[in-house]
Amino acid sequence: MGIESLIIMLVIGAVAGWLAGQIVSGYGFGLVGNIVVGILGAFIAGLIFPRIGFMTDGGILAAIIHAVIGAIILLLLLRLVKRA
């Protein structure tokens, strides 16, 4: 993985984490936390979506949407675990 790929992954993670934090209100984790949530969300979506037949191809915008959906799933799971 080159430095460009790492920077793109961090930017996509930050944007996805921030958007997911805005959608799932009350869950902002700061810059580093949002990056982690976005990257983990992209990983979760990458595991779940191909199994249900949902594939996204289309560059950075599709990657951000993919990561945001995964991050929302992650934040909702965190909210569920936190309540229990």
TIROVO-372100 format. One record per atom (N, C-alpha, C): atom name; residue in one letter; z, y, x; residue number from 1. Coordinates in pm, whole numbers, plus 50000, padded with zeros to 5 digits. Example, Ala and Ser with C-alpha at 12.3 -4.5 7.8 and 13.67 -1.06 7.14 Angstrom:
! TIROVO-372100
<node atome="N" residu="A" zz="50780" yy="49431" xx="51319" num="1"/>
<node atome="CA" residu="A" zz="50780" yy="49550" xx="51230" num="1"/>
<node atome="C" residu="A" zz="50780" yy="49670" xx="51320" num="1"/>
<node atome="N" residu="S" zz="50708" yy="49775" xx="51285" num="2"/>
<node atome="CA" residu="S" zz="50714" yy="49894" xx="51367" num="2"/>
<node atome="C" residu="S" zz="50787" yy="50003" xx="51290" num="2"/>
END
This chain:
! TIROVO-372100
<node atome="N" residu="M" zz="50000" yy="49883" xx="50085" num="1"/>
<node atome="CA" residu="M" zz="50000" yy="50000" xx="50000" num="1"/>
<node atome="C" residu="M" zz="50000" yy="50123" xx="50090" num="1"/>
<node atome="N" residu="G" zz="49905" yy="50209" xx="50065" num="2"/>
<node atome="CA" residu="G" zz="49895" yy="50332" xx="50142" num="2"/>
<node atome="C" residu="G" zz="49986" yy="50441" xx="50088" num="2"/>
<node atome="N" residu="I" zz="49997" yy="50548" xx="50163" num="3"/>
<node atome="CA" residu="I" zz="50083" yy="50659" xx="50122" num="3"/>
<node atome="C" residu="I" zz="50032" yy="50724" xx="49994" num="3"/>
<node atome="N" residu="E" zz="49898" yy="50726" xx="49976" num="4"/>
<node atome="CA" residu="E" zz="49843" yy="50783" xx="49854" num="4"/>
<node atome="C" residu="E" zz="49883" yy="50703" xx="49731" num="4"/>
<node atome="N" residu="S" zz="49880" yy="50572" xx="49744" num="5"/>
<node atome="CA" residu="S" zz="49919" yy="50486" xx="49632" num="5"/>
<node atome="C" residu="S" zz="50066" yy="50504" xx="49598" num="5"/>
<node atome="N" residu="L" zz="50149" yy="50520" xx="49699" num="6"/>
<node atome="CA" residu="L" zz="50292" yy="50540" xx="49677" num="6"/>
<node atome="C" residu="L" zz="50318" yy="50672" xx="49607" num="6"/>
<node atome="N" residu="I" zz="50248" yy="50777" xx="49649" num="7"/>
<node atome="CA" residu="I" zz="50265" yy="50909" xx="49586" num="7"/>
<node atome="C" residu="I" zz="50218" yy="50905" xx="49441" num="7"/>
<node atome="N" residu="I" zz="50105" yy="50841" xx="49416" num="8"/>
<node atome="CA" residu="I" zz="50054" yy="50831" xx="49278" num="8"/>
<node atome="C" residu="I" zz="50151" yy="50752" xx="49192" num="8"/>
<node atome="N" residu="M" zz="50206" yy="50642" xx="49245" num="9"/>
<node atome="CA" residu="M" zz="50302" yy="50563" xx="49170" num="9"/>
<node atome="C" residu="M" zz="50427" yy="50645" xx="49137" num="9"/>
<node atome="N" residu="L" zz="50475" yy="50725" xx="49233" num="10"/>
<node atome="CA" residu="L" zz="50593" yy="50808" xx="49208" num="10"/>
<node atome="C" residu="L" zz="50565" yy="50917" xx="49105" num="10"/>
<node atome="N" residu="V" zz="50447" yy="50977" xx="49110" num="11"/>
<node atome="CA" residu="V" zz="50412" yy="51081" xx="49012" num="11"/>
<node atome="C" residu="V" zz="50400" yy="51021" xx="48873" num="11"/>
<node atome="N" residu="I" zz="50332" yy="50909" xx="48862" num="12"/>
<node atome="CA" residu="I" zz="50319" yy="50842" xx="48732" num="12"/>
<node atome="C" residu="I" zz="50456" yy="50801" xx="48681" num="12"/>
<node atome="N" residu="G" zz="50540" yy="50748" xx="48768" num="13"/>
<node atome="CA" residu="G" zz="50676" yy="50710" xx="48727" num="13"/>
<node atome="C" residu="G" zz="50757" yy="50828" xx="48679" num="13"/>
<node atome="N" residu="A" zz="50746" yy="50941" xx="48750" num="14"/>
<node atome="CA" residu="A" zz="50821" yy="51060" xx="48710" num="14"/>
<node atome="C" residu="A" zz="50775" yy="51113" xx="48575" num="14"/>
<node atome="N" residu="V" zz="50644" yy="51121" xx="48557" num="15"/>
<node atome="CA" residu="V" zz="50590" yy="51171" xx="48430" num="15"/>
<node atome="C" residu="V" zz="50626" yy="51077" xx="48316" num="15"/>
<node atome="N" residu="A" zz="50610" yy="50947" xx="48339" num="16"/>
<node atome="CA" residu="A" zz="50640" yy="50849" xx="48234" num="16"/>
<node atome="C" residu="A" zz="50789" yy="50849" xx="48201" num="16"/>
<node atome="N" residu="G" zz="50873" yy="50855" xx="48302" num="17"/>
<node atome="CA" residu="G" zz="51018" yy="50859" xx="48277" num="17"/>
<node atome="C" residu="G" zz="51061" yy="50983" xx="48203" num="17"/>
<node atome="N" residu="W" zz="51002" yy="51097" xx="48240" num="18"/>
<node atome="CA" residu="W" zz="51035" yy="51221" xx="48172" num="18"/>
<node atome="C" residu="W" zz="50990" yy="51218" xx="48026" num="18"/>
<node atome="N" residu="L" zz="50866" yy="51172" xx="48001" num="19"/>
<node atome="CA" residu="L" zz="50815" yy="51163" xx="47864" num="19"/>
<node atome="C" residu="L" zz="50898" yy="51067" xx="47781" num="19"/>
<node atome="N" residu="A" zz="50933" yy="50953" xx="47838" num="20"/>
<node atome="CA" residu="A" zz="51015" yy="50857" xx="47764" num="20"/>
<node atome="C" residu="A" zz="51152" yy="50915" xx="47734" num="20"/>
<node atome="N" residu="G" zz="51208" yy="50990" xx="47828" num="21"/>
<node atome="CA" residu="G" zz="51337" yy="51056" xx="47805" num="21"/>
<node atome="C" residu="G" zz="51329" yy="51159" xx="47694" num="21"/>
<node atome="N" residu="Q" zz="51215" yy="51225" xx="47681" num="22"/>
<node atome="CA" residu="Q" zz="51197" yy="51323" xx="47574" num="22"/>
<node atome="C" residu="Q" zz="51179" yy="51255" xx="47439" num="22"/>
<node atome="N" residu="I" zz="51109" yy="51143" xx="47439" num="23"/>
<node atome="CA" residu="I" zz="51083" yy="51071" xx="47314" num="23"/>
<node atome="C" residu="I" zz="51209" yy="51004" xx="47264" num="23"/>
<node atome="N" residu="V" zz="51280" yy="50936" xx="47354" num="24"/>
<node atome="CA" residu="V" zz="51408" yy="50872" xx="47320" num="24"/>
<node atome="C" residu="V" zz="51514" yy="50974" xx="47354" num="24"/>
<node atome="N" residu="S" zz="51547" yy="51058" xx="47259" num="25"/>
<node atome="CA" residu="S" zz="51632" yy="51174" xx="47285" num="25"/>
<node atome="C" residu="S" zz="51769" yy="51134" xx="47340" num="25"/>
<node atome="N" residu="G" zz="51818" yy="51218" xx="47430" num="26"/>
<node atome="CA" residu="G" zz="51949" yy="51196" xx="47486" num="26"/>
<node atome="C" residu="G" zz="51951" yy="51111" xx="47612" num="26"/>
<node atome="N" residu="Y" zz="51837" yy="51073" xx="47662" num="27"/>
<node atome="CA" residu="Y" zz="51834" yy="50990" xx="47782" num="27"/>
<node atome="C" residu="Y" zz="51750" yy="51053" xx="47891" num="27"/>
<node atome="N" residu="G" zz="51809" yy="51149" xx="47961" num="28"/>
<node atome="CA" residu="G" zz="51748" yy="51206" xx="48079" num="28"/>
<node atome="C" residu="G" zz="51831" yy="51165" xx="48198" num="28"/>
<node atome="N" residu="F" zz="51768" yy="51119" xx="48303" num="29"/>
<node atome="CA" residu="F" zz="51841" yy="51069" xx="48419" num="29"/>
<node atome="C" residu="F" zz="51816" yy="51150" xx="48544" num="29"/>
<node atome="N" residu="G" zz="51761" yy="51269" xx="48532" num="30"/>
<node atome="CA" residu="G" zz="51726" yy="51347" xx="48650" num="30"/>
<node atome="C" residu="G" zz="51595" yy="51299" xx="48710" num="30"/>
<node atome="N" residu="L" zz="51552" yy="51364" xx="48815" num="31"/>
<node atome="CA" residu="L" zz="51421" yy="51334" xx="48873" num="31"/>
<node atome="C" residu="L" zz="51413" yy="51191" xx="48925" num="31"/>
<node atome="N" residu="V" zz="51509" yy="51152" xx="49007" num="32"/>
<node atome="CA" residu="V" zz="51505" yy="51017" xx="49066" num="32"/>
<node atome="C" residu="V" zz="51523" yy="50911" xx="48958" num="32"/>
<node atome="N" residu="G" zz="51613" yy="50934" xx="48865" num="33"/>
<node atome="CA" residu="G" zz="51634" yy="50839" xx="48756" num="33"/>
<node atome="C" residu="G" zz="51512" yy="50824" xx="48669" num="33"/>
<node atome="N" residu="N" zz="51444" yy="50936" xx="48640" num="34"/>
<node atome="CA" residu="N" zz="51322" yy="50930" xx="48560" num="34"/>
<node atome="C" residu="N" zz="51212" yy="50853" xx="48632" num="34"/>
<node atome="N" residu="I" zz="51201" yy="50871" xx="48764" num="35"/>
<node atome="CA" residu="I" zz="51103" yy="50796" xx="48841" num="35"/>
<node atome="C" residu="I" zz="51131" yy="50647" xx="48832" num="35"/>
<node atome="N" residu="V" zz="51258" yy="50610" xx="48847" num="36"/>
<node atome="CA" residu="V" zz="51296" yy="50469" xx="48841" num="36"/>
<node atome="C" residu="V" zz="51269" yy="50412" xx="48702" num="36"/>
<node atome="N" residu="V" zz="51306" yy="50487" xx="48598" num="37"/>
<node atome="CA" residu="V" zz="51281" yy="50441" xx="48461" num="37"/>
<node atome="C" residu="V" zz="51132" yy="50426" xx="48436" num="37"/>
<node atome="N" residu="G" zz="51052" yy="50521" xx="48484" num="38"/>
<node atome="CA" residu="G" zz="50907" yy="50514" xx="48465" num="38"/>
<node atome="C" residu="G" zz="50845" yy="50396" xx="48538" num="38"/>
<node atome="N" residu="I" zz="50888" yy="50371" xx="48662" num="39"/>
<node atome="CA" residu="I" zz="50834" yy="50259" xx="48738" num="39"/>
<node atome="C" residu="I" zz="50878" yy="50126" xx="48676" num="39"/>
<node atome="N" residu="L" zz="51005" yy="50116" xx="48638" num="40"/>
<node atome="CA" residu="L" zz="51051" yy="49993" xx="48571" num="40"/>
<node atome="C" residu="L" zz="50981" yy="49975" xx="48437" num="40"/>
<node atome="N" residu="G" zz="50956" yy="50084" xx="48367" num="41"/>
<node atome="CA" residu="G" zz="50883" yy="50077" xx="48241" num="41"/>
<node atome="C" residu="G" zz="50741" yy="50027" xx="48260" num="41"/>
<node atome="N" residu="A" zz="50676" yy="50074" xx="48365" num="42"/>
<node atome="CA" residu="A" zz="50541" yy="50026" xx="48394" num="42"/>
<node atome="C" residu="A" zz="50543" yy="49877" xx="48427" num="42"/>
<node atome="N" residu="F" zz="50645" yy="49834" xx="48499" num="43"/>
<node atome="CA" residu="F" zz="50659" yy="49692" xx="48533" num="43"/>
<node atome="C" residu="F" zz="50682" yy="49608" xx="48407" num="43"/>
<node atome="N" residu="I" zz="50769" yy="49655" xx="48319" num="44"/>
<node atome="CA" residu="I" zz="50798" yy="49584" xx="48194" num="44"/>
<node atome="C" residu="I" zz="50672" yy="49576" xx="48109" num="44"/>
<node atome="N" residu="A" zz="50602" yy="49689" xx="48096" num="45"/>
<node atome="CA" residu="A" zz="50478" yy="49689" xx="48017" num="45"/>
<node atome="C" residu="A" zz="50373" yy="49598" xx="48080" num="45"/>
<node atome="N" residu="G" zz="50369" yy="49595" xx="48213" num="46"/>
<node atome="CA" residu="G" zz="50276" yy="49507" xx="48281" num="46"/>
<node atome="C" residu="G" zz="50304" yy="49360" xx="48258" num="46"/>
<node atome="N" residu="L" zz="50429" yy="49327" xx="48231" num="47"/>
<node atome="CA" residu="L" zz="50464" yy="49188" xx="48200" num="47"/>
<node atome="C" residu="L" zz="50439" yy="49154" xx="48053" num="47"/>
<node atome="N" residu="I" zz="50470" yy="49247" xx="47965" num="48"/>
<node atome="CA" residu="I" zz="50465" yy="49219" xx="47822" num="48"/>
<node atome="C" residu="I" zz="50324" yy="49232" xx="47764" num="48"/>
<node atome="N" residu="F" zz="50255" yy="49341" xx="47796" num="49"/>
<node atome="CA" residu="F" zz="50128" yy="49371" xx="47730" num="49"/>
<node atome="C" residu="F" zz="50020" yy="49265" xx="47748" num="49"/>
<node atome="N" residu="P" zz="49999" yy="49210" xx="47867" num="50"/>
<node atome="CA" residu="P" zz="49894" yy="49106" xx="47878" num="50"/>
<node atome="C" residu="P" zz="49925" yy="48982" xx="47795" num="50"/>
<node atome="N" residu="R" zz="50052" yy="48952" xx="47776" num="51"/>
<node atome="CA" residu="R" zz="50091" yy="48835" xx="47697" num="51"/>
<node atome="C" residu="R" zz="50061" yy="48852" xx="47548" num="51"/>
<node atome="N" residu="I" zz="50063" yy="48977" xx="47501" num="52"/>
<node atome="CA" residu="I" zz="50033" yy="49000" xx="47360" num="52"/>
<node atome="C" residu="I" zz="49888" yy="49046" xx="47339" num="52"/>
<node atome="N" residu="G" zz="49812" yy="49051" xx="47447" num="53"/>
<node atome="CA" residu="G" zz="49671" yy="49083" xx="47435" num="53"/>
<node atome="C" residu="G" zz="49638" yy="49230" xx="47439" num="53"/>
<node atome="N" residu="F" zz="49730" yy="49314" xx="47482" num="54"/>
<node atome="CA" residu="F" zz="49707" yy="49459" xx="47488" num="54"/>
<node atome="C" residu="F" zz="49682" yy="49498" xx="47633" num="54"/>
<node atome="N" residu="M" zz="49559" yy="49538" xx="47662" num="55"/>
<node atome="CA" residu="M" zz="49523" yy="49575" xx="47798" num="55"/>
<node atome="C" residu="M" zz="49479" yy="49720" xx="47802" num="55"/>
<node atome="N" residu="T" zz="49517" yy="49792" xx="47907" num="56"/>
<node atome="CA" residu="T" zz="49472" yy="49929" xx="47923" num="56"/>
<node atome="C" residu="T" zz="49395" yy="49941" xx="48053" num="56"/>
<node atome="N" residu="D" zz="49274" yy="49987" xx="48045" num="57"/>
<node atome="CA" residu="D" zz="49193" yy="50018" xx="48162" num="57"/>
<node atome="C" residu="D" zz="49141" yy="50159" xx="48144" num="57"/>
<node atome="N" residu="G" zz="49166" yy="50244" xx="48240" num="58"/>
<node atome="CA" residu="G" zz="49114" yy="50378" xx="48221" num="58"/>
<node atome="C" residu="G" zz="49173" yy="50483" xx="48312" num="58"/>
<node atome="N" residu="G" zz="49230" yy="50445" xx="48422" num="59"/>
<node atome="CA" residu="G" zz="49274" yy="50543" xx="48519" num="59"/>
<node atome="C" residu="G" zz="49418" yy="50587" xx="48501" num="59"/>
<node atome="N" residu="I" zz="49443" yy="50708" xx="48548" num="60"/>
<node atome="CA" residu="I" zz="49580" yy="50758" xx="48554" num="60"/>
<node atome="C" residu="I" zz="49638" yy="50783" xx="48416" num="60"/>
<node atome="N" residu="L" zz="49560" yy="50836" xx="48324" num="61"/>
<node atome="CA" residu="L" zz="49611" yy="50861" xx="48189" num="61"/>
<node atome="C" residu="L" zz="49654" yy="50732" xx="48121" num="61"/>
<node atome="N" residu="A" zz="49574" yy="50628" xx="48134" num="62"/>
<node atome="CA" residu="A" zz="49610" yy="50499" xx="48077" num="62"/>
<node atome="C" residu="A" zz="49734" yy="50443" xx="48145" num="62"/>
<node atome="N" residu="A" zz="49747" yy="50464" xx="48276" num="63"/>
<node atome="CA" residu="A" zz="49865" yy="50417" xx="48348" num="63"/>
<node atome="C" residu="A" zz="49990" yy="50490" xx="48302" num="63"/>
<node atome="N" residu="I" zz="49978" yy="50619" xx="48275" num="64"/>
<node atome="CA" residu="I" zz="50093" yy="50696" xx="48228" num="64"/>
<node atome="C" residu="I" zz="50133" yy="50649" xx="48088" num="64"/>
<node atome="N" residu="I" zz="50036" yy="50629" xx="48000" num="65"/>
<node atome="CA" residu="I" zz="50066" yy="50581" xx="47864" num="65"/>
<node atome="C" residu="I" zz="50130" yy="50443" xx="47870" num="65"/>
<node atome="N" residu="H" zz="50077" yy="50358" xx="47954" num="66"/>
<node atome="CA" residu="H" zz="50129" yy="50224" xx="47974" num="66"/>
<node atome="C" residu="H" zz="50275" yy="50230" xx="48020" num="66"/>
<node atome="N" residu="A" zz="50301" yy="50314" xx="48121" num="67"/>
<node atome="CA" residu="A" zz="50435" yy="50327" xx="48175" num="67"/>
<node atome="C" residu="A" zz="50531" yy="50391" xx="48076" num="67"/>
<node atome="N" residu="V" zz="50483" yy="50487" xx="47997" num="68"/>
<node atome="CA" residu="V" zz="50569" yy="50552" xx="47897" num="68"/>
<node atome="C" residu="V" zz="50613" yy="50452" xx="47791" num="68"/>
<node atome="N" residu="I" zz="50521" yy="50371" xx="47744" num="69"/>
<node atome="CA" residu="I" zz="50557" yy="50270" xx="47642" num="69"/>
<node atome="C" residu="I" zz="50659" yy="50173" xx="47700" num="69"/>
<node atome="N" residu="G" zz="50638" yy="50128" xx="47822" num="70"/>
<node atome="CA" residu="G" zz="50735" yy="50038" xx="47886" num="70"/>
<node atome="C" residu="G" zz="50869" yy="50105" xx="47908" num="70"/>
<node atome="N" residu="A" zz="50868" yy="50234" xx="47947" num="71"/>
<node atome="CA" residu="A" zz="50992" yy="50307" xx="47969" num="71"/>
<node atome="C" residu="A" zz="51067" yy="50329" xx="47838" num="71"/>
<node atome="N" residu="I" zz="50994" yy="50352" xx="47729" num="72"/>
<node atome="CA" residu="I" zz="51059" yy="50365" xx="47598" num="72"/>
<node atome="C" residu="I" zz="51127" yy="50234" xx="47560" num="72"/>
<node atome="N" residu="I" zz="51058" yy="50123" xx="47584" num="73"/>
<node atome="CA" residu="I" zz="51118" yy="49991" xx="47557" num="73"/>
<node atome="C" residu="I" zz="51245" yy="49975" xx="47640" num="73"/>
<node atome="N" residu="L" zz="51238" yy="50013" xx="47768" num="74"/>
<node atome="CA" residu="L" zz="51355" yy="50002" xx="47856" num="74"/>
<node atome="C" residu="L" zz="51469" yy="50089" xx="47807" num="74"/>
<node atome="N" residu="L" zz="51442" yy="50213" xx="47770" num="75"/>
<node atome="CA" residu="L" zz="51547" yy="50302" xx="47723" num="75"/>
<node atome="C" residu="L" zz="51609" yy="50254" xx="47592" num="75"/>
<node atome="N" residu="L" zz="51526" yy="50200" xx="47503" num="76"/>
<node atome="CA" residu="L" zz="51581" yy="50147" xx="47378" num="76"/>
<node atome="C" residu="L" zz="51669" yy="50025" xx="47404" num="76"/>
<node atome="N" residu="L" zz="51628" yy="49942" xx="47498" num="77"/>
<node atome="CA" residu="L" zz="51712" yy="49827" xx="47536" num="77"/>
<node atome="C" residu="L" zz="51843" yy="49873" xx="47599" num="77"/>
<node atome="N" residu="L" zz="51837" yy="49977" xx="47683" num="78"/>
<node atome="CA" residu="L" zz="51959" yy="50031" xx="47741" num="78"/>
<node atome="C" residu="L" zz="52051" yy="50088" xx="47635" num="78"/>
<node atome="N" residu="R" zz="51993" yy="50154" xx="47536" num="79"/>
<node atome="CA" residu="R" zz="52074" yy="50209" xx="47426" num="79"/>
<node atome="C" residu="R" zz="52140" yy="50096" xx="47347" num="79"/>
<node atome="N" residu="L" zz="52066" yy="49988" xx="47323" num="80"/>
<node atome="CA" residu="L" zz="52119" yy="49875" xx="47250" num="80"/>
<node atome="C" residu="L" zz="52234" yy="49809" xx="47327" num="80"/>
<node atome="N" residu="V" zz="52218" yy="49791" xx="47457" num="81"/>
<node atome="CA" residu="V" zz="52321" yy="49728" xx="47539" num="81"/>
<node atome="C" residu="V" zz="52442" yy="49819" xx="47550" num="81"/>
<node atome="N" residu="K" zz="52421" yy="49949" xx="47559" num="82"/>
<node atome="CA" residu="K" zz="52530" yy="50044" xx="47570" num="82"/>
<node atome="C" residu="K" zz="52617" yy="50046" xx="47445" num="82"/>
<node atome="N" residu="R" zz="52555" yy="50027" xx="47329" num="83"/>
<node atome="CA" residu="R" zz="52630" yy="50025" xx="47202" num="83"/>
<node atome="C" residu="R" zz="52713" yy="49898" xx="47186" num="83"/>
<node atome="N" residu="A" zz="52665" yy="49789" xx="47243" num="84"/>
<node atome="CA" residu="A" zz="52734" yy="49659" xx="47225" num="84"/>
<node atome="C" residu="A" zz="52859" yy="49647" xx="47306" num="84"/>
END
